[in-house]
Amino acid sequence: MYQRMMEAVSLTDKLNSVIYYDWFVPEEERHDSAVGRNRENLSAELKLWESYLENVAAGSYLVGAFSLADVVAFPNVAYAFRFG
């Protein structure tokens, strides 16, 4: 449980790198390579989290029973859906 909880910080970081780059870097200063790299990193991280969910029983949470890991990770998932 604690490992997944701490890994949620990495997910937050990768989400922020995609979303905030778009918000804070002026359009004329953006680099396609940075945008692509950030999106690829986020995509890899989301695939990792998807694999975690594939390894638990249907209807379960991140580590089986509902835990603090789910509480920490859920806002990141909602955040990702909110910003597309």
HTML snippet that shows the backbone in 3Dmol.js (N, CA, C, O; Angstrom):
<script src="https://3Dmol.org/build/3Dmol-min.js"></script>
<div id="view" style="width:600px;height:400px;position:relative"></div>
<script>
const pdb = `
ATOM      1  N   MET A   1       0.817  -1.176   0.000  1.00  0.00           N
ATOM      2  CA  MET A   1       0.000   0.000   0.000  1.00  0.00           C
ATOM      3  C   MET A   1       0.873   1.256   0.000  1.00  0.00           C
ATOM      4  O   MET A   1       0.625   2.184  -0.770  1.00  0.00           O
ATOM      5  N   TYR A   2       1.888   1.286   0.857  1.00  0.00           N
ATOM      6  CA  TYR A   2       2.731   2.479   0.946  1.00  0.00           C
ATOM      7  C   TYR A   2       3.502   2.729  -0.350  1.00  0.00           C
ATOM      8  O   TYR A   2       3.731   3.877  -0.732  1.00  0.00           O
ATOM      9  N   GLN A   3       3.896   1.659  -1.015  1.00  0.00           N
ATOM     10  CA  GLN A   3       4.630   1.831  -2.265  1.00  0.00           C
ATOM     11  C   GLN A   3       3.753   2.513  -3.308  1.00  0.00           C
ATOM     12  O   GLN A   3       4.196   3.458  -3.961  1.00  0.00           O
ATOM     13  N   ARG A   4       2.519   2.050  -3.475  1.00  0.00           N
ATOM     14  CA  ARG A   4       1.615   2.678  -4.455  1.00  0.00           C
ATOM     15  C   ARG A   4       1.315   4.118  -4.060  1.00  0.00           C
ATOM     16  O   ARG A   4       1.204   4.997  -4.916  1.00  0.00           O
ATOM     17  N   MET A   5       1.186   4.347  -2.776  1.00  0.00           N
ATOM     18  CA  MET A   5       0.909   5.695  -2.301  1.00  0.00           C
ATOM     19  C   MET A   5       2.048   6.640  -2.688  1.00  0.00           C
ATOM     20  O   MET A   5       1.806   7.761  -3.134  1.00  0.00           O
ATOM     21  N   MET A   6       3.279   6.186  -2.518  1.00  0.00           N
ATOM     22  CA  MET A   6       4.423   7.027  -2.848  1.00  0.00           C
ATOM     23  C   MET A   6       4.615   7.145  -4.360  1.00  0.00           C
ATOM     24  O   MET A   6       5.105   8.168  -4.840  1.00  0.00           O
ATOM     25  N   GLU A   7       4.238   6.119  -5.110  1.00  0.00           N
ATOM     26  CA  GLU A   7       4.342   6.181  -6.565  1.00  0.00           C
ATOM     27  C   GLU A   7       3.356   7.186  -7.151  1.00  0.00           C
ATOM     28  O   GLU A   7       3.560   7.676  -8.262  1.00  0.00           O
ATOM     29  N   ALA A   8       2.304   7.494  -6.423  1.00  0.00           N
ATOM     30  CA  ALA A   8       1.331   8.483  -6.897  1.00  0.00           C
ATOM     31  C   ALA A   8       1.986   9.849  -7.056  1.00  0.00           C
ATOM     32  O   ALA A   8       1.525  10.661  -7.858  1.00  0.00           O
ATOM     33  N   VAL A   9       3.041  10.114  -6.313  1.00  0.00           N
ATOM     34  CA  VAL A   9       3.770  11.380  -6.444  1.00  0.00           C
ATOM     35  C   VAL A   9       4.392  11.484  -7.834  1.00  0.00           C
ATOM     36  O   VAL A   9       4.410  12.561  -8.429  1.00  0.00           O
ATOM     37  N   SER A  10       4.898  10.375  -8.347  1.00  0.00           N
ATOM     38  CA  SER A  10       5.471  10.359  -9.693  1.00  0.00           C
ATOM     39  C   SER A  10       4.396  10.639 -10.740  1.00  0.00           C
ATOM     40  O   SER A  10       4.632  11.361 -11.709  1.00  0.00           O
ATOM     41  N   LEU A  11       3.228  10.066 -10.536  1.00  0.00           N
ATOM     42  CA  LEU A  11       2.116  10.321 -11.451  1.00  0.00           C
ATOM     43  C   LEU A  11       1.737  11.798 -11.428  1.00  0.00           C
ATOM     44  O   LEU A  11       1.498  12.394 -12.479  1.00  0.00           O
ATOM     45  N   THR A  12       1.681  12.382 -10.254  1.00  0.00           N
ATOM     46  CA  THR A  12       1.379  13.815 -10.122  1.00  0.00           C
ATOM     47  C   THR A  12       2.410  14.652 -10.863  1.00  0.00           C
ATOM     48  O   THR A  12       2.059  15.590 -11.578  1.00  0.00           O
ATOM     49  N   ASP A  13       3.664  14.315 -10.692  1.00  0.00           N
ATOM     50  CA  ASP A  13       4.744  15.066 -11.338  1.00  0.00           C
ATOM     51  C   ASP A  13       4.621  15.014 -12.856  1.00  0.00           C
ATOM     52  O   ASP A  13       4.793  16.031 -13.528  1.00  0.00           O
ATOM     53  N   LYS A  14       4.330  13.856 -13.390  1.00  0.00           N
ATOM     54  CA  LYS A  14       4.239  13.721 -14.846  1.00  0.00           C
ATOM     55  C   LYS A  14       2.992  14.398 -15.395  1.00  0.00           C
ATOM     56  O   LYS A  14       3.021  14.951 -16.494  1.00  0.00           O
ATOM     57  N   LEU A  15       1.907  14.361 -14.649  1.00  0.00           N
ATOM     58  CA  LEU A  15       0.714  15.097 -15.058  1.00  0.00           C
ATOM     59  C   LEU A  15       0.993  16.597 -15.071  1.00  0.00           C
ATOM     60  O   LEU A  15       0.630  17.304 -16.011  1.00  0.00           O
ATOM     61  N   ASN A  16       1.641  17.065 -14.015  1.00  0.00           N
ATOM     62  CA  ASN A  16       1.958  18.490 -13.926  1.00  0.00           C
ATOM     63  C   ASN A  16       2.872  18.939 -15.057  1.00  0.00           C
ATOM     64  O   ASN A  16       2.722  20.045 -15.576  1.00  0.00           O
ATOM     65  N   SER A  17       3.812  18.091 -15.438  1.00  0.00           N
ATOM     66  CA  SER A  17       4.739  18.488 -16.500  1.00  0.00           C
ATOM     67  C   SER A  17       4.018  18.687 -17.827  1.00  0.00           C
ATOM     68  O   SER A  17       4.429  19.527 -18.628  1.00  0.00           O
ATOM     69  N   VAL A  18       2.963  17.941 -18.073  1.00  0.00           N
ATOM     70  CA  VAL A  18       2.190  18.107 -19.304  1.00  0.00           C
ATOM     71  C   VAL A  18       1.267  19.316 -19.199  1.00  0.00           C
ATOM     72  O   VAL A  18       1.237  20.161 -20.094  1.00  0.00           O
ATOM     73  N   ILE A  19       0.528  19.395 -18.119  1.00  0.00           N
ATOM     74  CA  ILE A  19      -0.486  20.440 -17.986  1.00  0.00           C
ATOM     75  C   ILE A  19       0.137  21.819 -17.784  1.00  0.00           C
ATOM     76  O   ILE A  19      -0.249  22.775 -18.458  1.00  0.00           O
ATOM     77  N   TYR A  20       1.086  21.930 -16.875  1.00  0.00           N
ATOM     78  CA  TYR A  20       1.644  23.241 -16.568  1.00  0.00           C
ATOM     79  C   TYR A  20       2.563  23.760 -17.666  1.00  0.00           C
ATOM     80  O   TYR A  20       2.705  24.974 -17.816  1.00  0.00           O
ATOM     81  N   TYR A  21       3.182  22.886 -18.428  1.00  0.00           N
ATOM     82  CA  TYR A  21       3.990  23.363 -19.557  1.00  0.00           C
ATOM     83  C   TYR A  21       3.089  24.115 -20.526  1.00  0.00           C
ATOM     84  O   TYR A  21       3.461  25.163 -21.053  1.00  0.00           O
ATOM     85  N   ASP A  22       1.926  23.577 -20.749  1.00  0.00           N
ATOM     86  CA  ASP A  22       0.972  24.208 -21.654  1.00  0.00           C
ATOM     87  C   ASP A  22       0.450  25.525 -21.084  1.00  0.00           C
ATOM     88  O   ASP A  22       0.229  26.480 -21.829  1.00  0.00           O
ATOM     89  N   TRP A  23       0.254  25.578 -19.771  1.00  0.00           N
ATOM     90  CA  TRP A  23      -0.277  26.793 -19.143  1.00  0.00           C
ATOM     91  C   TRP A  23       0.747  27.910 -19.016  1.00  0.00           C
ATOM     92  O   TRP A  23       0.441  29.069 -19.296  1.00  0.00           O
ATOM     93  N   PHE A  24       1.957  27.570 -18.596  1.00  0.00           N
ATOM     94  CA  PHE A  24       2.904  28.597 -18.194  1.00  0.00           C
ATOM     95  C   PHE A  24       3.957  28.982 -19.232  1.00  0.00           C
ATOM     96  O   PHE A  24       4.521  30.073 -19.162  1.00  0.00           O
ATOM     97  N   VAL A  25       4.219  28.122 -20.166  1.00  0.00           N
ATOM     98  CA  VAL A  25       5.219  28.458 -21.181  1.00  0.00           C
ATOM     99  C   VAL A  25       4.490  29.130 -22.344  1.00  0.00           C
ATOM    100  O   VAL A  25       3.592  28.536 -22.941  1.00  0.00           O
ATOM    101  N   PRO A  26       4.872  30.353 -22.664  1.00  0.00           N
ATOM    102  CA  PRO A  26       4.221  31.048 -23.791  1.00  0.00           C
ATOM    103  C   PRO A  26       4.329  30.226 -25.076  1.00  0.00           C
ATOM    104  O   PRO A  26       5.318  29.530 -25.304  1.00  0.00           O
ATOM    105  N   GLU A  27       3.321  30.319 -25.883  1.00  0.00           N
ATOM    106  CA  GLU A  27       3.240  29.487 -27.086  1.00  0.00           C
ATOM    107  C   GLU A  27       4.450  29.633 -27.995  1.00  0.00           C
ATOM    108  O   GLU A  27       4.903  28.650 -28.581  1.00  0.00           O
ATOM    109  N   GLU A  28       4.981  30.848 -28.121  1.00  0.00           N
ATOM    110  CA  GLU A  28       6.132  31.058 -28.997  1.00  0.00           C
ATOM    111  C   GLU A  28       7.422  30.482 -28.423  1.00  0.00           C
ATOM    112  O   GLU A  28       8.411  30.355 -29.145  1.00  0.00           O
ATOM    113  N   GLU A  29       7.430  30.131 -27.140  1.00  0.00           N
ATOM    114  CA  GLU A  29       8.626  29.571 -26.505  1.00  0.00           C
ATOM    115  C   GLU A  29       8.547  28.050 -26.306  1.00  0.00           C
ATOM    116  O   GLU A  29       9.496  27.444 -25.810  1.00  0.00           O
ATOM    117  N   ARG A  30       7.447  27.448 -26.682  1.00  0.00           N
ATOM    118  CA  ARG A  30       7.282  26.000 -26.501  1.00  0.00           C
ATOM    119  C   ARG A  30       8.094  25.236 -27.533  1.00  0.00           C
ATOM    120  O   ARG A  30       8.258  25.665 -28.676  1.00  0.00           O
ATOM    121  N   HIS A  31       8.588  24.111 -27.101  1.00  0.00           N
ATOM    122  CA  HIS A  31       9.340  23.230 -27.994  1.00  0.00           C
ATOM    123  C   HIS A  31       8.559  21.941 -28.176  1.00  0.00           C
ATOM    124  O   HIS A  31       8.126  21.320 -27.205  1.00  0.00           O
ATOM    125  N   ASP A  32       8.385  21.548 -29.426  1.00  0.00           N
ATOM    126  CA  ASP A  32       7.659  20.319 -29.711  1.00  0.00           C
ATOM    127  C   ASP A  32       8.310  19.112 -29.062  1.00  0.00           C
ATOM    128  O   ASP A  32       7.628  18.172 -28.653  1.00  0.00           O
ATOM    129  N   SER A  33       9.636  19.141 -28.969  1.00  0.00           N
ATOM    130  CA  SER A  33      10.336  18.010 -28.358  1.00  0.00           C
ATOM    131  C   SER A  33      10.003  17.897 -26.873  1.00  0.00           C
ATOM    132  O   SER A  33       9.860  16.787 -26.361  1.00  0.00           O
ATOM    133  N   ALA A  34       9.879  19.019 -26.177  1.00  0.00           N
ATOM    134  CA  ALA A  34       9.536  18.991 -24.751  1.00  0.00           C
ATOM    135  C   ALA A  34       8.099  18.527 -24.560  1.00  0.00           C
ATOM    136  O   ALA A  34       7.816  17.735 -23.661  1.00  0.00           O
ATOM    137  N   VAL A  35       7.199  19.011 -25.390  1.00  0.00           N
ATOM    138  CA  VAL A  35       5.804  18.587 -25.306  1.00  0.00           C
ATOM    139  C   VAL A  35       5.707  17.081 -25.552  1.00  0.00           C
ATOM    140  O   VAL A  35       5.029  16.368 -24.812  1.00  0.00           O
ATOM    141  N   GLY A  36       6.378  16.610 -26.582  1.00  0.00           N
ATOM    142  CA  GLY A  36       6.358  15.173 -26.897  1.00  0.00           C
ATOM    143  C   GLY A  36       6.961  14.331 -25.796  1.00  0.00           C
ATOM    144  O   GLY A  36       6.412  13.288 -25.441  1.00  0.00           O
ATOM    145  N   ARG A  37       8.078  14.765 -25.253  1.00  0.00           N
ATOM    146  CA  ARG A  37       8.739  14.024 -24.174  1.00  0.00           C
ATOM    147  C   ARG A  37       7.846  13.948 -22.943  1.00  0.00           C
ATOM    148  O   ARG A  37       7.717  12.888 -22.331  1.00  0.00           O
ATOM    149  N   ASN A  38       7.228  15.073 -22.576  1.00  0.00           N
ATOM    150  CA  ASN A  38       6.346  15.089 -21.410  1.00  0.00           C
ATOM    151  C   ASN A  38       5.148  14.169 -21.601  1.00  0.00           C
ATOM    152  O   ASN A  38       4.752  13.452 -20.682  1.00  0.00           O
ATOM    153  N   ARG A  39       4.578  14.194 -22.791  1.00  0.00           N
ATOM    154  CA  ARG A  39       3.416  13.340 -23.065  1.00  0.00           C
ATOM    155  C   ARG A  39       3.806  11.860 -23.093  1.00  0.00           C
ATOM    156  O   ARG A  39       3.051  11.014 -22.614  1.00  0.00           O
ATOM    157  N   GLU A  40       4.963  11.546 -23.644  1.00  0.00           N
ATOM    158  CA  GLU A  40       5.422  10.157 -23.652  1.00  0.00           C
ATOM    159  C   GLU A  40       5.663   9.648 -22.236  1.00  0.00           C
ATOM    160  O   GLU A  40       5.307   8.514 -21.913  1.00  0.00           O
ATOM    161  N   ASN A  41       6.269  10.487 -21.386  1.00  0.00           N
ATOM    162  CA  ASN A  41       6.496  10.103 -19.990  1.00  0.00           C
ATOM    163  C   ASN A  41       5.173   9.866 -19.266  1.00  0.00           C
ATOM    164  O   ASN A  41       5.039   8.912 -18.501  1.00  0.00           O
ATOM    165  N   LEU A  42       4.206  10.735 -19.512  1.00  0.00           N
ATOM    166  CA  LEU A  42       2.899  10.569 -18.882  1.00  0.00           C
ATOM    167  C   LEU A  42       2.201   9.318 -19.394  1.00  0.00           C
ATOM    168  O   LEU A  42       1.585   8.585 -18.620  1.00  0.00           O
ATOM    169  N   SER A  43       2.294   9.077 -20.679  1.00  0.00           N
ATOM    170  CA  SER A  43       1.683   7.883 -21.255  1.00  0.00           C
ATOM    171  C   SER A  43       2.272   6.611 -20.649  1.00  0.00           C
ATOM    172  O   SER A  43       1.537   5.680 -20.320  1.00  0.00           O
ATOM    173  N   ALA A  44       3.581   6.570 -20.504  1.00  0.00           N
ATOM    174  CA  ALA A  44       4.232   5.404 -19.891  1.00  0.00           C
ATOM    175  C   ALA A  44       3.786   5.229 -18.441  1.00  0.00           C
ATOM    176  O   ALA A  44       3.553   4.108 -17.990  1.00  0.00           O
ATOM    177  N   GLU A  45       3.669   6.332 -17.721  1.00  0.00           N
ATOM    178  CA  GLU A  45       3.234   6.274 -16.316  1.00  0.00           C
ATOM    179  C   GLU A  45       1.792   5.775 -16.210  1.00  0.00           C
ATOM    180  O   GLU A  45       1.478   4.964 -15.339  1.00  0.00           O
ATOM    181  N   LEU A  46       0.923   6.254 -17.090  1.00  0.00           N
ATOM    182  CA  LEU A  46      -0.472   5.804 -17.069  1.00  0.00           C
ATOM    183  C   LEU A  46      -0.588   4.330 -17.422  1.00  0.00           C
ATOM    184  O   LEU A  46      -1.431   3.627 -16.867  1.00  0.00           O
ATOM    185  N   LYS A  47       0.249   3.854 -18.338  1.00  0.00           N
ATOM    186  CA  LYS A  47       0.258   2.416 -18.667  1.00  0.00           C
ATOM    187  C   LYS A  47       0.703   1.594 -17.463  1.00  0.00           C
ATOM    188  O   LYS A  47       0.184   0.504 -17.225  1.00  0.00           O
ATOM    189  N   LEU A  48       1.662   2.115 -16.705  1.00  0.00           N
ATOM    190  CA  LEU A  48       2.105   1.437 -15.496  1.00  0.00           C
ATOM    191  C   LEU A  48       0.963   1.317 -14.492  1.00  0.00           C
ATOM    192  O   LEU A  48       0.756   0.252 -13.911  1.00  0.00           O
ATOM    193  N   TRP A  49       0.226   2.397 -14.288  1.00  0.00           N
ATOM    194  CA  TRP A  49      -0.897   2.365 -13.353  1.00  0.00           C
ATOM    195  C   TRP A  49      -2.005   1.450 -13.871  1.00  0.00           C
ATOM    196  O   TRP A  49      -2.666   0.770 -13.087  1.00  0.00           O
ATOM    197  N   GLU A  50      -2.203   1.431 -15.159  1.00  0.00           N
ATOM    198  CA  GLU A  50      -3.194   0.517 -15.740  1.00  0.00           C
ATOM    199  C   GLU A  50      -2.801  -0.930 -15.471  1.00  0.00           C
ATOM    200  O   GLU A  50      -3.660  -1.764 -15.183  1.00  0.00           O
ATOM    201  N   SER A  51      -1.512  -1.231 -15.562  1.00  0.00           N
ATOM    202  CA  SER A  51      -1.055  -2.600 -15.281  1.00  0.00           C
ATOM    203  C   SER A  51      -1.266  -2.955 -13.818  1.00  0.00           C
ATOM    204  O   SER A  51      -1.557  -4.109 -13.500  1.00  0.00           O
ATOM    205  N   TYR A  52      -1.124  -1.983 -12.920  1.00  0.00           N
ATOM    206  CA  TYR A  52      -1.406  -2.258 -11.507  1.00  0.00           C
ATOM    207  C   TYR A  52      -2.857  -2.678 -11.329  1.00  0.00           C
ATOM    208  O   TYR A  52      -3.159  -3.604 -10.577  1.00  0.00           O
ATOM    209  N   LEU A  53      -3.755  -1.987 -12.029  1.00  0.00           N
ATOM    210  CA  LEU A  53      -5.176  -2.307 -11.901  1.00  0.00           C
ATOM    211  C   LEU A  53      -5.524  -3.633 -12.565  1.00  0.00           C
ATOM    212  O   LEU A  53      -6.458  -4.311 -12.136  1.00  0.00           O
ATOM    213  N   GLU A  54      -4.788  -4.009 -13.602  1.00  0.00           N
ATOM    214  CA  GLU A  54      -5.033  -5.291 -14.253  1.00  0.00           C
ATOM    215  C   GLU A  54      -4.611  -6.471 -13.378  1.00  0.00           C
ATOM    216  O   GLU A  54      -5.101  -7.586 -13.558  1.00  0.00           O
ATOM    217  N   ASN A  55      -3.702  -6.227 -12.432  1.00  0.00           N
ATOM    218  CA  ASN A  55      -3.180  -7.300 -11.592  1.00  0.00           C
ATOM    219  C   ASN A  55      -3.976  -7.535 -10.318  1.00  0.00           C
ATOM    220  O   ASN A  55      -3.614  -8.404  -9.525  1.00  0.00           O
ATOM    221  N   VAL A  56      -5.041  -6.790 -10.103  1.00  0.00           N
ATOM    222  CA  VAL A  56      -5.898  -7.031  -8.940  1.00  0.00           C
ATOM    223  C   VAL A  56      -7.220  -7.612  -9.411  1.00  0.00           C
ATOM    224  O   VAL A  56      -7.554  -7.529 -10.593  1.00  0.00           O
ATOM    225  N   ALA A  57      -7.958  -8.188  -8.508  1.00  0.00           N
ATOM    226  CA  ALA A  57      -9.235  -8.817  -8.855  1.00  0.00           C
ATOM    227  C   ALA A  57     -10.230  -7.761  -9.335  1.00  0.00           C
ATOM    228  O   ALA A  57     -10.152  -6.593  -8.956  1.00  0.00           O
ATOM    229  N   ALA A  58     -11.151  -8.193 -10.163  1.00  0.00           N
ATOM    230  CA  ALA A  58     -12.177  -7.288 -10.665  1.00  0.00           C
ATOM    231  C   ALA A  58     -12.957  -6.694  -9.504  1.00  0.00           C
ATOM    232  O   ALA A  58     -13.333  -7.407  -8.574  1.00  0.00           O
ATOM    233  N   GLY A  59     -13.197  -5.404  -9.557  1.00  0.00           N
ATOM    234  CA  GLY A  59     -13.930  -4.725  -8.498  1.00  0.00           C
ATOM    235  C   GLY A  59     -13.072  -4.345  -7.309  1.00  0.00           C
ATOM    236  O   GLY A  59     -13.577  -3.781  -6.338  1.00  0.00           O
ATOM    237  N   SER A  60     -11.787  -4.644  -7.369  1.00  0.00           N
ATOM    238  CA  SER A  60     -10.889  -4.293  -6.272  1.00  0.00           C
ATOM    239  C   SER A  60     -10.302  -2.910  -6.495  1.00  0.00           C
ATOM    240  O   SER A  60     -10.572  -2.247  -7.497  1.00  0.00           O
ATOM    241  N   TYR A  61      -9.506  -2.506  -5.550  1.00  0.00           N
ATOM    242  CA  TYR A  61      -8.829  -1.225  -5.631  1.00  0.00           C
ATOM    243  C   TYR A  61      -7.354  -1.461  -5.958  1.00  0.00           C
ATOM    244  O   TYR A  61      -6.981  -2.575  -6.323  1.00  0.00           O
ATOM    245  N   LEU A  62      -6.518  -0.445  -5.835  1.00  0.00           N
ATOM    246  CA  LEU A  62      -5.110  -0.542  -6.245  1.00  0.00           C
ATOM    247  C   LEU A  62      -4.341  -1.675  -5.584  1.00  0.00           C
ATOM    248  O   LEU A  62      -3.534  -2.339  -6.236  1.00  0.00           O
ATOM    249  N   VAL A  63      -4.578  -1.900  -4.314  1.00  0.00           N
ATOM    250  CA  VAL A  63      -3.839  -2.950  -3.607  1.00  0.00           C
ATOM    251  C   VAL A  63      -4.779  -3.984  -3.000  1.00  0.00           C
ATOM    252  O   VAL A  63      -4.440  -4.630  -2.008  1.00  0.00           O
ATOM    253  N   GLY A  64      -5.941  -4.139  -3.586  1.00  0.00           N
ATOM    254  CA  GLY A  64      -6.913  -5.093  -3.064  1.00  0.00           C
ATOM    255  C   GLY A  64      -8.052  -4.358  -2.387  1.00  0.00           C
ATOM    256  O   GLY A  64      -8.973  -3.887  -3.053  1.00  0.00           O
ATOM    257  N   ALA A  65      -7.997  -4.256  -1.058  1.00  0.00           N
ATOM    258  CA  ALA A  65      -9.017  -3.525  -0.310  1.00  0.00           C
ATOM    259  C   ALA A  65      -8.781  -2.025  -0.438  1.00  0.00           C
ATOM    260  O   ALA A  65      -7.669  -1.585  -0.731  1.00  0.00           O
ATOM    261  N   PHE A  66      -9.835  -1.244  -0.217  1.00  0.00           N
ATOM    262  CA  PHE A  66      -9.707   0.213  -0.267  1.00  0.00           C
ATOM    263  C   PHE A  66      -8.677   0.659   0.755  1.00  0.00           C
ATOM    264  O   PHE A  66      -8.722   0.246   1.914  1.00  0.00           O
ATOM    265  N   SER A  67      -7.733   1.516   0.318  1.00  0.00           N
ATOM    266  CA  SER A  67      -6.647   1.919   1.209  1.00  0.00           C
ATOM    267  C   SER A  67      -6.255   3.373   0.942  1.00  0.00           C
ATOM    268  O   SER A  67      -6.830   4.050   0.090  1.00  0.00           O
ATOM    269  N   LEU A  68      -5.274   3.818   1.686  1.00  0.00           N
ATOM    270  CA  LEU A  68      -4.761   5.172   1.518  1.00  0.00           C
ATOM    271  C   LEU A  68      -4.157   5.369   0.124  1.00  0.00           C
ATOM    272  O   LEU A  68      -4.161   6.483  -0.399  1.00  0.00           O
ATOM    273  N   ALA A  69      -3.649   4.312  -0.470  1.00  0.00           N
ATOM    274  CA  ALA A  69      -3.096   4.410  -1.827  1.00  0.00           C
ATOM    275  C   ALA A  69      -4.171   4.881  -2.808  1.00  0.00           C
ATOM    276  O   ALA A  69      -3.888   5.679  -3.702  1.00  0.00           O
ATOM    277  N   ASP A  70      -5.396   4.393  -2.645  1.00  0.00           N
ATOM    278  CA  ASP A  70      -6.498   4.814  -3.511  1.00  0.00           C
ATOM    279  C   ASP A  70      -6.855   6.276  -3.274  1.00  0.00           C
ATOM    280  O   ASP A  70      -7.157   7.010  -4.215  1.00  0.00           O
ATOM    281  N   VAL A  71      -6.819   6.686  -2.026  1.00  0.00           N
ATOM    282  CA  VAL A  71      -7.131   8.072  -1.680  1.00  0.00           C
ATOM    283  C   VAL A  71      -6.100   9.019  -2.290  1.00  0.00           C
ATOM    284  O   VAL A  71      -6.453  10.098  -2.765  1.00  0.00           O
ATOM    285  N   VAL A  72      -4.846   8.624  -2.279  1.00  0.00           N
ATOM    286  CA  VAL A  72      -3.782   9.473  -2.810  1.00  0.00           C
ATOM    287  C   VAL A  72      -3.791   9.468  -4.339  1.00  0.00           C
ATOM    288  O   VAL A  72      -3.543  10.503  -4.957  1.00  0.00           O
ATOM    289  N   ALA A  73      -4.069   8.339  -4.949  1.00  0.00           N
ATOM    290  CA  ALA A  73      -3.994   8.225  -6.406  1.00  0.00           C
ATOM    291  C   ALA A  73      -5.235   8.764  -7.122  1.00  0.00           C
ATOM    292  O   ALA A  73      -5.128   9.247  -8.249  1.00  0.00           O
ATOM    293  N   PHE A  74      -6.399   8.690  -6.493  1.00  0.00           N
ATOM    294  CA  PHE A  74      -7.624   9.094  -7.180  1.00  0.00           C
ATOM    295  C   PHE A  74      -7.605  10.528  -7.689  1.00  0.00           C
ATOM    296  O   PHE A  74      -7.997  10.750  -8.834  1.00  0.00           O
ATOM    297  N   PRO A  75      -7.170  11.521  -6.902  1.00  0.00           N
ATOM    298  CA  PRO A  75      -7.161  12.890  -7.443  1.00  0.00           C
ATOM    299  C   PRO A  75      -6.321  13.017  -8.710  1.00  0.00           C
ATOM    300  O   PRO A  75      -6.634  13.833  -9.578  1.00  0.00           O
ATOM    301  N   ASN A  76      -5.263  12.224  -8.826  1.00  0.00           N
ATOM    302  CA  ASN A  76      -4.447  12.263 -10.040  1.00  0.00           C
ATOM    303  C   ASN A  76      -5.228  11.764 -11.243  1.00  0.00           C
ATOM    304  O   ASN A  76      -5.140  12.341 -12.327  1.00  0.00           O
ATOM    305  N   VAL A  77      -5.982  10.710 -11.060  1.00  0.00           N
ATOM    306  CA  VAL A  77      -6.792  10.170 -12.157  1.00  0.00           C
ATOM    307  C   VAL A  77      -7.878  11.171 -12.552  1.00  0.00           C
ATOM    308  O   VAL A  77      -8.115  11.400 -13.738  1.00  0.00           O
ATOM    309  N   ALA A  78      -8.530  11.758 -11.565  1.00  0.00           N
ATOM    310  CA  ALA A  78      -9.549  12.767 -11.844  1.00  0.00           C
ATOM    311  C   ALA A  78      -8.939  13.979 -12.545  1.00  0.00           C
ATOM    312  O   ALA A  78      -9.533  14.547 -13.462  1.00  0.00           O
ATOM    313  N   TYR A  79      -7.761  14.358 -12.103  1.00  0.00           N
ATOM    314  CA  TYR A  79      -7.010  15.473 -12.680  1.00  0.00           C
ATOM    315  C   TYR A  79      -6.693  15.189 -14.150  1.00  0.00           C
ATOM    316  O   TYR A  79      -6.824  16.076 -14.993  1.00  0.00           O
ATOM    317  N   ALA A  80      -6.288  13.990 -14.455  1.00  0.00           N
ATOM    318  CA  ALA A  80      -5.963  13.614 -15.839  1.00  0.00           C
ATOM    319  C   ALA A  80      -7.205  13.680 -16.720  1.00  0.00           C
ATOM    320  O   ALA A  80      -7.145  14.184 -17.841  1.00  0.00           O
ATOM    321  N   PHE A  81      -8.329  13.174 -16.219  1.00  0.00           N
ATOM    322  CA  PHE A  81      -9.561  13.230 -17.005  1.00  0.00           C
ATOM    323  C   PHE A  81     -10.030  14.666 -17.181  1.00  0.00           C
ATOM    324  O   PHE A  81     -10.521  15.035 -18.248  1.00  0.00           O
ATOM    325  N   ARG A  82      -9.883  15.461 -16.161  1.00  0.00           N
ATOM    326  CA  ARG A  82     -10.329  16.854 -16.217  1.00  0.00           C
ATOM    327  C   ARG A  82      -9.601  17.637 -17.310  1.00  0.00           C
ATOM    328  O   ARG A  82     -10.206  18.455 -18.003  1.00  0.00           O
ATOM    329  N   PHE A  83      -8.311  17.382 -17.458  1.00  0.00           N
ATOM    330  CA  PHE A  83      -7.524  18.127 -18.422  1.00  0.00           C
ATOM    331  C   PHE A  83      -7.282  17.364 -19.728  1.00  0.00           C
ATOM    332  O   PHE A  83      -6.506  17.802 -20.577  1.00  0.00           O
ATOM    333  N   GLY A  84      -7.934  16.255 -19.872  1.00  0.00           N
ATOM    334  CA  GLY A  84      -7.886  15.514 -21.124  1.00  0.00           C
ATOM    335  C   GLY A  84      -6.566  14.856 -21.372  1.00  0.00           C
ATOM    336  O   GLY A  84      -6.388  14.196 -22.396  1.00  0.00           O
TER     337      GLY A  84
END
`;
const viewer = $3Dmol.createViewer("view");
viewer.addModel(pdb, "pdb");
viewer.setStyle({}, {cartoon: {color: "spectrum"}});
viewer.zoomTo();
viewer.render();
</script>
